[in-house]
């Protein structure tokens, strides 16, 4: 069953996160043909100063081949 975890910096409202969870759920249902009750969505907030070390390096840079939508930034390149 798909469980989607979205990591983001703090500051989005509960309403915004609920709306995004609904949209992600519908996208998963449409793209992967799962029923709504099979899909779960969670959000993890990460402080901006921790983003590079806690998200970018371990989950994007170190797993580059599994990232289907790659970011257009690299916090380690200045």
Secondary structure, 3 states (H helix, E strand, C coil): CCEEEEEECCCCCHHHHHHHHHHHHHHHHHHHCCCHHHCEEEEEECCHHHHHHHHHHHHHHHHHHHCCCCCCCCCCCC
